Amino acid sequence: MNHLNEHPLLITHPNDLGTAIGLLVTLRGVVSESKLPTLLGVDVTSDEPDLRGKPAEATGLLEMSVVTQEELDRAMLRRGAFANRGPGTFYRLVDPNSGQTVQVRGLS
């Protein structure tokens, strides 16, 4: 098992995400050019600096969540209409110390 004091597992292809849930990983690829930036399909932060469309990497704990249409329907009944990405499987890279989404770093 990959613990925080070990070297992170390097992932360069989205097909490898499913086997790394809960592990410390380094993702390396191009940051998506979207409102919600992703690296290899994993939610990351790309604010300072903004590296959308550029090669980057980020290290953190890989989390996965599954959102169903039924869950969205229930939430809309409780809260009314709200912005969402729809149903699906979503990944997020989290700083193990703060619990915040990880900021990407440029590759030199």
Secondary structure as UniProt FT lines:
FT   TURN            4..5
FT   STRAND          9..11
FT   HELIX           14..19
FT   TURN            21..22
FT   STRAND          24..31
FT   STRAND          38..39
FT   TURN            40..41
FT   STRAND          42..43
FT   STRAND          55..67
FT   HELIX           69..79
FT   STRAND          88..94
FT   TURN            96..98
FT   STRAND          105..106
//
